[in-house]
Amino acid sequence: MDVLSVHNPPDVIAARTAAIHDALLRESPHVKEANFTRIADEDLDLLFGLYDQHFFDDWLGRTAKETGTLYLRLSTRMTRAGGTTTMRERRGPGGPGRDYEIAVACRMLFMSFQDVQRPVLVCGLTCTDRLQALQRIFEHEIIHLTELLAWGRSSCKAARFRRLVRNIFGHTDTRHGLVTPTEHAAVRHGVQVGGMVEFEYEGRRLTGRVNRIRRRATVLVADPAGRPYSDGGRYLGYYVPVDLLRPVEAGQ
């Protein structure tokens, strides 16, 4: 398949992606509504098959199988990227091969279209539900896989990637606009980076400043036994679930 020659008109892209949207809702044992609350790795397998059929005439799956093994998984650890696609050279008794993997950040998907009420743009396109956001992320990662299969390397900063993702899927950007853990913590719990919070630890009530928010919040609590920081103070770091933190006013 000459992917560089593909140029799908907007109406074709819209019709095919809508058909995939409806097919996943119809065929998945877990994804039963556009703002789904359950999803499993096998749903990504189904989604991949639908995209491969509708946009690539099954070239992706066939080529991946010829050169190695493709893995699809959901990630609860990713808190910044909407997805990742990787390739690893494999050598073993069966001979050389390649392992390809597409991972999707499901945690940010579940944070979106819920507590934070704002437009969600993914890859430059407005998404009205969680499934549409998943599709845009998956499309982006599929182009990474396409480049890896065809040329052995991929970069969404390069002109070729931007051309492919625009011509095949109509994307106008390479960034996702999903709700991040930092944004979710601020809206849902009133917890912000740099803000003062209190929490309970081993029966003690501690107060500190939020230094970072990923899967949990990193809170720095002043302590003479702690590590020195650039502000001249010493702090111990605590890794605390955001919903266990209570914002406090400075000086309270």
ABEGO torsion letter per residue (X at the ends): XBAAABBBBAAAAAAAAAAAAAAAAAABAABABABBABBBAAAAAAAAAAAAAAAAGGAAAAAAAAAEBBBBBBBAABAABABBBBBBBBBBAAEBBBBBBBBBBAAAAAABGBABBBBBBBGGBBBABAAAAAAAAAAAAAAAAAAAAAAGBBBAABAAAAAAAAAAAGBABABBABBBAAAAAAAAAGBBBGBBBBBBBGGBBBBBBBABBBABBBBBBBBAABBBBAAGBBBBBBBBBAAABBBBBBGX
